[in-house]
């Protein structure tokens, strides 16, 4: 609920430390991928580049918010 009211906080958390959260999401257990060969470091850089664009996080959060409404 708090992130919905202050939407820039999730952006700051994900953008901190050069999007280290993507590394945790894809490569660290228990959330990481089973077969790490399915995603290269170049693929991870594409995710980082995409979400580093201004306004991308707001669109993502709005789509999640609409899903749960």
Biotite code that builds the C-alpha atoms (Angstrom):
import biotite.structure as struc

atoms = struc.array([
    struc.Atom([0.000, 0.000, 0.000], chain_id="A", res_id=1, res_name="UNK", atom_name="CA", element="C"),
    struc.Atom([2.807, 2.374, 0.822], chain_id="A", res_id=2, res_name="UNK", atom_name="CA", element="C"),
    struc.Atom([4.491, 1.971, -2.567], chain_id="A", res_id=3, res_name="UNK", atom_name="CA", element="C"),
    struc.Atom([1.211, 2.784, -4.272], chain_id="A", res_id=4, res_name="UNK", atom_name="CA", element="C"),
    struc.Atom([0.980, 6.079, -2.404], chain_id="A", res_id=5, res_name="UNK", atom_name="CA", element="C"),
    struc.Atom([4.609, 7.096, -3.000], chain_id="A", res_id=6, res_name="UNK", atom_name="CA", element="C"),
    struc.Atom([5.471, 5.631, -6.428], chain_id="A", res_id=7, res_name="UNK", atom_name="CA", element="C"),
    struc.Atom([8.990, 7.017, -6.756], chain_id="A", res_id=8, res_name="UNK", atom_name="CA", element="C"),
    struc.Atom([10.328, 4.934, -3.841], chain_id="A", res_id=9, res_name="UNK", atom_name="CA", element="C"),
    struc.Atom([10.230, 1.596, -5.749], chain_id="A", res_id=10, res_name="UNK", atom_name="CA", element="C"),
    struc.Atom([12.012, 3.340, -8.617], chain_id="A", res_id=11, res_name="UNK", atom_name="CA", element="C"),
    struc.Atom([14.786, 4.498, -6.311], chain_id="A", res_id=12, res_name="UNK", atom_name="CA", element="C"),
    struc.Atom([15.113, 1.056, -4.734], chain_id="A", res_id=13, res_name="UNK", atom_name="CA", element="C"),
    struc.Atom([15.407, -0.733, -8.072], chain_id="A", res_id=14, res_name="UNK", atom_name="CA", element="C"),
    struc.Atom([17.728, 1.856, -9.599], chain_id="A", res_id=15, res_name="UNK", atom_name="CA", element="C"),
    struc.Atom([20.132, 1.812, -6.666], chain_id="A", res_id=16, res_name="UNK", atom_name="CA", element="C"),
    struc.Atom([23.496, 0.133, -7.085], chain_id="A", res_id=17, res_name="UNK", atom_name="CA", element="C"),
    struc.Atom([23.196, -0.126, -10.895], chain_id="A", res_id=18, res_name="UNK", atom_name="CA", element="C"),
    struc.Atom([19.992, -2.185, -10.780], chain_id="A", res_id=19, res_name="UNK", atom_name="CA", element="C"),
    struc.Atom([21.500, -4.833, -8.517], chain_id="A", res_id=20, res_name="UNK", atom_name="CA", element="C"),
    struc.Atom([17.971, -6.025, -7.815], chain_id="A", res_id=21, res_name="UNK", atom_name="CA", element="C"),
    struc.Atom([17.847, -7.528, -11.318], chain_id="A", res_id=22, res_name="UNK", atom_name="CA", element="C"),
    struc.Atom([20.916, -9.594, -10.486], chain_id="A", res_id=23, res_name="UNK", atom_name="CA", element="C"),
    struc.Atom([19.162, -10.868, -7.365], chain_id="A", res_id=24, res_name="UNK", atom_name="CA", element="C"),
    struc.Atom([15.917, -11.530, -9.227], chain_id="A", res_id=25, res_name="UNK", atom_name="CA", element="C"),
    struc.Atom([17.498, -13.592, -11.987], chain_id="A", res_id=26, res_name="UNK", atom_name="CA", element="C"),
    struc.Atom([20.596, -15.166, -10.455], chain_id="A", res_id=27, res_name="UNK", atom_name="CA", element="C"),
    struc.Atom([20.170, -15.616, -6.680], chain_id="A", res_id=28, res_name="UNK", atom_name="CA", element="C"),
    struc.Atom([18.095, -18.343, -5.053], chain_id="A", res_id=29, res_name="UNK", atom_name="CA", element="C"),
    struc.Atom([15.240, -18.787, -4.218], chain_id="A", res_id=30, res_name="UNK", atom_name="CA", element="C"),
    struc.Atom([13.875, -16.482, -6.944], chain_id="A", res_id=31, res_name="UNK", atom_name="CA", element="C"),
    struc.Atom([16.623, -17.044, -9.485], chain_id="A", res_id=32, res_name="UNK", atom_name="CA", element="C"),
    struc.Atom([16.414, -19.092, -12.634], chain_id="A", res_id=33, res_name="UNK", atom_name="CA", element="C"),
    struc.Atom([16.969, -22.818, -12.498], chain_id="A", res_id=34, res_name="UNK", atom_name="CA", element="C"),
    struc.Atom([19.050, -22.919, -15.676], chain_id="A", res_id=35, res_name="UNK", atom_name="CA", element="C"),
    struc.Atom([21.264, -19.848, -15.652], chain_id="A", res_id=36, res_name="UNK", atom_name="CA", element="C"),
    struc.Atom([22.377, -20.539, -19.229], chain_id="A", res_id=37, res_name="UNK", atom_name="CA", element="C"),
    struc.Atom([18.970, -19.372, -20.469], chain_id="A", res_id=38, res_name="UNK", atom_name="CA", element="C"),
    struc.Atom([19.857, -15.737, -19.799], chain_id="A", res_id=39, res_name="UNK", atom_name="CA", element="C"),
    struc.Atom([23.178, -14.129, -20.606], chain_id="A", res_id=40, res_name="UNK", atom_name="CA", element="C"),
    struc.Atom([24.687, -11.027, -19.058], chain_id="A", res_id=41, res_name="UNK", atom_name="CA", element="C"),
    struc.Atom([23.811, -9.174, -22.273], chain_id="A", res_id=42, res_name="UNK", atom_name="CA", element="C"),
    struc.Atom([20.146, -10.033, -21.718], chain_id="A", res_id=43, res_name="UNK", atom_name="CA", element="C"),
    struc.Atom([20.422, -8.649, -18.202], chain_id="A", res_id=44, res_name="UNK", atom_name="CA", element="C"),
    struc.Atom([21.922, -5.431, -19.559], chain_id="A", res_id=45, res_name="UNK", atom_name="CA", element="C"),
    struc.Atom([18.908, -5.079, -21.876], chain_id="A", res_id=46, res_name="UNK", atom_name="CA", element="C"),
    struc.Atom([16.609, -5.225, -18.835], chain_id="A", res_id=47, res_name="UNK", atom_name="CA", element="C"),
    struc.Atom([18.729, -2.629, -17.066], chain_id="A", res_id=48, res_name="UNK", atom_name="CA", element="C"),
    struc.Atom([18.743, -0.333, -20.081], chain_id="A", res_id=49, res_name="UNK", atom_name="CA", element="C"),
    struc.Atom([14.989, -0.647, -20.601], chain_id="A", res_id=50, res_name="UNK", atom_name="CA", element="C"),
    struc.Atom([14.120, 0.186, -17.020], chain_id="A", res_id=51, res_name="UNK", atom_name="CA", element="C"),
    struc.Atom([16.690, 2.974, -16.817], chain_id="A", res_id=52, res_name="UNK", atom_name="CA", element="C"),
    struc.Atom([14.612, 5.026, -19.266], chain_id="A", res_id=53, res_name="UNK", atom_name="CA", element="C"),
    struc.Atom([12.609, 7.784, -17.633], chain_id="A", res_id=54, res_name="UNK", atom_name="CA", element="C"),
    struc.Atom([9.011, 6.833, -16.892], chain_id="A", res_id=55, res_name="UNK", atom_name="CA", element="C"),
    struc.Atom([9.312, 3.092, -17.537], chain_id="A", res_id=56, res_name="UNK", atom_name="CA", element="C"),
    struc.Atom([8.874, 2.188, -13.878], chain_id="A", res_id=57, res_name="UNK", atom_name="CA", element="C"),
    struc.Atom([5.689, 4.230, -13.610], chain_id="A", res_id=58, res_name="UNK", atom_name="CA", element="C"),
    struc.Atom([4.159, 2.385, -16.574], chain_id="A", res_id=59, res_name="UNK", atom_name="CA", element="C"),
    struc.Atom([5.127, -0.939, -15.045], chain_id="A", res_id=60, res_name="UNK", atom_name="CA", element="C"),
    struc.Atom([3.717, -0.030, -11.631], chain_id="A", res_id=61, res_name="UNK", atom_name="CA", element="C"),
    struc.Atom([0.506, 1.294, -13.175], chain_id="A", res_id=62, res_name="UNK", atom_name="CA", element="C"),
    struc.Atom([-0.010, -1.973, -15.055], chain_id="A", res_id=63, res_name="UNK", atom_name="CA", element="C"),
    struc.Atom([0.434, -3.953, -11.842], chain_id="A", res_id=64, res_name="UNK", atom_name="CA", element="C"),
    struc.Atom([-1.886, -1.578, -10.008], chain_id="A", res_id=65, res_name="UNK", atom_name="CA", element="C"),
    struc.Atom([-4.548, -2.006, -12.715], chain_id="A", res_id=66, res_name="UNK", atom_name="CA", element="C"),
    struc.Atom([-4.214, -5.777, -12.512], chain_id="A", res_id=67, res_name="UNK", atom_name="CA", element="C"),
    struc.Atom([-5.095, -5.789, -8.821], chain_id="A", res_id=68, res_name="UNK", atom_name="CA", element="C"),
    struc.Atom([-7.918, -3.222, -9.046], chain_id="A", res_id=69, res_name="UNK", atom_name="CA", element="C"),
])
